[in-house]
Amino acid sequence: MSVEMMNVNLNMERGWPCKEQLNLSLPMLDLVRSDTVLEYETDYRGYAGTGGITPLKNIFSEILDVSNEQIYLGSTMSTTIMYDVVAKAMFLGLDGEKPWKESGNVKFICPSPGYEKHFKICETFGIEMIPVKMNDDGPDMDIVEELVKNDTCIKGMWCVPLYSNPTGAIYSDEVVHRIASMEATSDFRVFWDNAYMVHHLTDEEVTISNILKDTSVHPNRVFEFFSTSKITFPGGGVAGCASSIENIKWLERTSLLQLKTGDKINQLRHALFLKNKQGVLEHMAKHRTIIKPKFDLIDDMLTNRIGYNDNVKWNNPKGGYFINLEFASGGAKSVYEYCKERGLRITPAGSTFPYGIDPEDKFLRLAPTYLSLDELEVASAILCEAIVNELGLE
């Protein structure tokens, strides 16, 4: 059947775990019961305790290679903590600094293509966004360094350093070091969204340089964010921030009215289920078994139907949740509309750029994890037909 005759409703717009992935964490829900919650040395039921429980901090400190004192556990979603840090910096001021809003036109460096929720946070607070080209090893640091050196209104920079959303870029040691050490205002902060720190798609467990150990010149520069949204349950997981001890104390102090204590019973549930870094990696290997064939299917269908040419290219990421399509001469909006008209939802063209504007109309993001393999085969057929139609291929 041609794609013109298909009656489908398929969604590849968001990086959602599928049912099979969510099922992997169901046993976690049985680990803390009314007859066992008091078996532990600490009573986790009350108000006491700010910033997260020690057993879960131990796991994240091992993964991130930082001390427990450098970790804050709060919300269930990392974007909530990112939003809060931006809001507090804007209106309360970072530790020892005046509020950003008193500095005039606040600006952020936004490597692009990037994560649209980062850009939406900036839009919410009226922060001007400056797009900077992304390379395979991270943002173009020559441009970044020049910008932050010469503009004191630039107060922040978004980074997804490992398996970057959506390009799959892996920041090189040099890029990490240049971000940590470059000249900028004292209240400039790097928002290091390490969302895919253990989300490998191959047997190679890629690691990047630990930026929190590269901040001797600017010890309070980096806030590193993480969550279990794509490890256990989105919205029912645990999120946190790693940073300097001074930044963590500031975050705890400014969060007391919002969140006296997090969901410590849920944190305990996660600590018992994940156990340690090795336990997390073993759990993520099960995720990989489920989703890697989905990435392979799309890559195979694009290769077989489109082939390799100068007009369009895509990545085969080593980790993360996305495939990035790039059209050499534009046409992303047309491909998006073609798919939408035939019942396939992909991330709207332009979404991965500040203000939703891809100036060259070149990029589309695909999120293969949620659909089944059978559904992905149909979705890929529609996508390939859209590309063939746009490029005028036979």
C-alpha positions in Angstrom: 0.0 0.0 0.0 1.3 3.5 -0.9 1.8 6.0 1.9 -0.9 8.1 0.2 -3.5 5.4 1.1 -2.3 4.8 4.7 -4.6 5.8 7.5 -2.3 6.2 10.4 -1.8 8.2 13.6 1.8 7.8 14.7 3.9 10.0 17.0 7.7 10.4 16.7 7.6 14.0 18.2 8.8 13.4 21.7 11.5 11.3 23.3 9.2 9.1 25.4 10.0 5.7 26.7 7.7 2.9 25.4 5.6 0.6 27.5 8.2 -2.1 27.4 10.8 0.3 28.9 8.4 1.4 31.6 7.7 -2.2 32.5 11.4 -2.7 33.4 10.9 -0.5 36.5 7.6 -1.9 37.7 9.4 -4.1 40.4 10.6 -0.9 42.0 7.1 -0.1 43.1 7.0 -3.1 45.4 10.3 -2.3 47.3 8.9 0.1 49.9 5.7 -1.1 51.6 3.9 -0.1 54.8 5.4 -3.1 56.6 8.9 -2.4 55.4 9.3 1.4 55.4 10.5 1.4 59.0 13.2 -1.2 58.5 15.8 1.4 57.7 18.1 3.3 60.0 16.5 6.6 59.0 12.8 7.4 59.1 12.0 8.8 55.7 8.4 9.6 56.3 8.6 13.0 57.9 9.8 16.6 57.1 13.4 16.1 58.2 16.0 16.1 55.4 16.7 18.6 52.7 18.4 18.0 49.4 18.0 14.2 49.1 18.6 11.0 51.0 22.1 9.6 51.4 21.6 6.2 49.8 20.5 7.8 46.5 23.1 10.5 46.6 25.7 7.8 46.9 24.5 6.3 43.6 24.6 9.7 41.7 27.9 10.7 43.3 29.4 7.5 42.0 28.0 8.0 38.5 29.0 11.7 38.3 32.3 11.3 40.2 31.5 14.1 42.8 31.1 14.1 46.5 27.7 13.7 48.2 27.9 17.3 49.4 27.9 18.4 45.7 24.5 16.8 45.0 21.0 18.2 45.5 18.0 16.0 44.9 14.7 17.7 44.7 12.0 17.5 42.0 11.0 14.6 39.9 11.9 16.4 36.6 15.3 18.1 35.9 13.6 20.8 33.9 11.9 22.0 37.1 15.2 22.5 38.8 16.6 24.2 35.7 13.6 26.6 35.6 14.1 27.3 39.3 17.8 28.1 39.1 17.1 30.5 36.2 14.3 32.1 38.1 16.3 32.5 41.3 19.3 33.9 39.4 17.0 36.4 37.6 15.1 37.6 40.7 17.1 36.7 43.8 20.6 36.6 42.5 23.2 33.9 42.6 25.3 33.5 45.8 27.0 36.8 46.4 25.7 38.3 43.1 23.0 40.8 42.3 19.9 39.5 40.4 20.4 39.1 36.7 17.4 41.3 35.9 19.3 44.3 37.3 22.0 43.8 34.6 19.8 44.9 31.7 19.1 42.7 28.7 20.0 39.2 29.9 21.3 36.8 27.2 22.0 33.1 26.9 24.3 31.2 24.6 22.1 28.5 22.9 24.0 25.8 20.9 21.7 24.9 18.0 20.1 22.6 17.1 19.3 22.1 20.8 16.6 21.2 23.3 13.5 23.2 22.9 12.6 23.3 26.6 15.8 25.1 27.3 14.8 27.7 24.9 11.2 27.9 26.3 12.7 28.6 29.7 14.6 31.5 28.3 11.5 32.8 26.5 9.5 32.6 29.7 11.9 35.0 31.5 12.5 37.3 28.5 16.1 36.2 28.1 17.6 36.9 24.7 18.9 33.8 23.0 22.0 33.7 20.9 22.3 30.6 18.7 25.7 29.1 18.2 26.5 26.4 15.7 26.9 22.8 17.0 29.7 20.6 15.8 30.2 16.9 16.4 32.4 17.7 19.4 30.2 20.4 20.8 29.5 24.1 20.2 31.8 26.3 18.1 34.0 27.5 21.0 35.7 30.2 19.0 32.4 31.9 18.7 31.3 31.2 22.3 34.5 32.6 23.8 34.3 35.7 21.7 30.7 36.3 22.7 31.0 35.9 26.4 34.3 37.8 26.6 32.8 40.9 25.0 29.2 41.0 26.3 28.6 41.2 30.1 24.9 40.7 29.5 25.5 37.1 28.6 24.7 35.3 31.9 24.3 31.6 30.8 24.8 28.8 28.4 22.8 25.7 27.7 24.7 22.4 27.1 23.7 18.8 26.6 27.2 17.4 26.7 26.7 13.7 26.1 24.5 12.4 23.2 23.3 16.0 22.7 19.6 16.5 21.9 19.1 16.3 18.9 22.4 15.9 17.1 23.9 13.2 19.3 27.1 15.3 19.6 29.6 14.2 22.3 31.6 17.1 23.8 35.3 16.7 23.4 37.8 17.2 26.3 39.0 20.4 24.7 35.5 21.8 24.4 34.6 20.9 28.0 37.9 22.6 29.3 37.3 25.7 27.2 33.7 26.0 28.6 35.0 25.6 32.2 37.9 28.1 31.8 36.8 30.8 29.4 36.7 34.4 30.4 33.2 35.6 31.3 31.4 37.7 34.0 31.4 36.4 37.6 27.7 35.6 37.5 27.9 33.6 34.2 26.6 30.1 34.7 26.7 26.9 32.5 23.5 24.8 32.6 25.0 21.4 32.0 22.0 19.2 31.2 23.5 15.7 31.5 20.2 14.0 30.6 21.8 11.1 28.8 24.7 10.3 31.1 24.0 6.5 31.1 21.8 6.2 28.0 24.2 4.3 25.7 23.0 2.7 22.5 26.1 0.6 21.9 28.4 -1.5 24.1 30.8 1.4 24.3 29.9 3.3 27.4 31.0 6.7 26.3 32.2 9.2 29.0 33.1 12.8 28.8 35.5 15.0 30.8 34.1 15.8 34.3 33.5 19.5 34.0 33.0 19.8 37.8 36.6 18.8 38.3 37.8 21.4 35.7 36.5 24.5 37.5 39.4 25.5 39.6 39.4 29.0 37.9 35.6 29.4 38.1 34.5 26.9 40.9 30.8 28.0 40.9 30.3 28.2 37.1 28.5 24.9 36.4 25.2 23.6 37.4 24.9 19.9 36.2 21.4 18.5 35.9 20.2 14.9 35.8 17.2 12.8 36.3 15.8 9.2 36.1 13.0 10.2 33.7 14.4 7.9 31.1 15.8 5.4 33.6 12.6 4.6 35.6 9.4 6.6 35.2 9.0 10.1 33.7 7.3 12.3 36.3 7.6 9.5 38.8 11.4 9.5 39.0 14.0 11.6 40.8 15.9 14.7 39.5 18.8 16.5 40.9 21.7 18.9 40.4 25.4 18.6 41.0 27.6 21.6 41.5 30.1 23.2 43.8 29.3 22.9 47.5 28.7 26.7 47.6 26.1 26.4 44.8 24.4 23.5 46.4 24.1 25.3 49.7 22.7 28.3 47.8 20.2 26.1 46.0 19.1 24.4 49.3 18.7 27.7 51.1 16.7 29.3 48.3 14.5 26.2 47.9 13.3 25.8 51.5 10.0 27.7 51.0 9.3 25.8 47.8 10.4 22.3 48.9 11.2 21.7 52.5 11.8 18.1 51.6 11.5 16.0 48.5 9.7 12.7 48.1 12.1 10.7 50.3 10.1 7.5 50.0 10.3 7.6 46.3 14.1 8.4 46.6 14.4 5.3 48.8 12.5 3.2 46.3 15.0 4.3 43.6 18.0 3.7 45.8 16.9 0.1 46.6 16.1 -0.6 43.0 19.1 0.9 41.3 21.6 -0.1 44.1 24.8 1.5 42.6 26.4 2.7 39.4 26.7 -0.9 38.1 23.1 -1.5 38.9 22.1 1.5 36.8 24.3 0.4 33.9 22.8 -3.1 34.0 19.3 -1.6 34.0 20.1 0.7 31.1 21.4 -2.2 29.1 17.9 -3.6 29.2 16.6 -0.3 27.9 19.2 -0.5 25.1 18.0 -4.0 24.1 14.5 -2.6 23.6 15.3 0.7 21.7 18.5 0.0 19.7 16.6 -2.0 17.1 14.3 1.0 16.5 17.3 3.3 15.7 18.7 0.6 13.4 15.4 0.2 11.6 15.2 3.9 10.8 18.8 4.0 9.7 18.3 0.9 7.5 15.2 2.3 5.8 16.8 5.7 5.2 19.9 4.1 3.8 18.0 1.7 1.5 15.4 4.2 0.3 17.4 7.5 0.2 21.0 6.3 0.1 24.0 8.5 0.7 23.9 11.8 -1.2 24.8 15.4 -0.7 21.2 16.6 -0.2 20.4 15.0 3.1 22.2 13.3 6.0 21.4 11.8 9.3 23.2 10.5 12.3 23.4 7.0 13.8 23.9 8.1 17.5 25.9 6.2 20.0 23.4 7.1 22.7 20.5 9.4 23.7 17.0 9.4 22.3 17.1 11.1 18.9 18.0 11.0 15.2 18.9 14.3 13.6 18.0 14.9 9.9 19.9 17.6 8.0 18.9 18.9 4.6 21.8 20.6 2.8 19.5 23.1 0.9 16.6 23.4 3.2 13.2 21.8 2.9 12.6 20.6 6.5 9.3 22.4 6.8 8.0 20.7 3.6 9.0 17.3 4.8 7.4 17.9 8.2 4.1 19.0 6.6 4.1 16.0 4.2 4.5 13.7 7.2 1.8 15.5 9.2 -0.7 15.3 6.4 -0.3 11.6 6.3 -0.7 11.0 10.0 2.9 11.0 11.2 3.9 13.5 13.8 7.5 14.4 14.1 9.0 17.3 16.0 7.9 20.5 14.2 10.5 22.0 11.9 12.4 24.8 13.7 11.6 23.6 17.2 15.2 22.8 17.9 16.3 26.4 17.4 15.7 29.5 19.6 12.2 31.1 19.0 11.3 28.1 16.8 13.2 29.5 13.8 15.7 27.4 11.9 17.1 30.2 9.7 18.1 27.7 6.9 15.2 25.3 7.3 17.6 22.4 7.5 16.9 20.3 10.5 14.3 17.8 11.7 14.4 15.7 14.8 13.1 12.1 15.0 12.2 10.3 18.2 12.0 6.6 17.6 11.7 5.1 21.1 7.9 5.3 21.7 6.6 3.4 18.7 6.7 -0.3 18.2 8.9 -1.7 15.4 5.9 -2.4 13.2 4.7 1.2 13.7 8.2 2.5 13.1 8.3 0.6 9.8 5.2 2.5 8.6 6.5 5.8 10.0 9.8 5.4 8.2 8.1 4.6 5.0 6.1 7.9 5.2 9.3 9.8 6.2 11.3 8.3 3.3 8.5 9.1 0.8 8.4 12.7 2.2 12.2 13.0 1.6 12.0 11.5 -1.9 9.2 13.9 -2.8 11.1 16.9 -1.4 14.4 16.1 -3.1 12.9 14.9 -6.3 14.6 11.5 -6.1 13.5 8.5 -8.2 
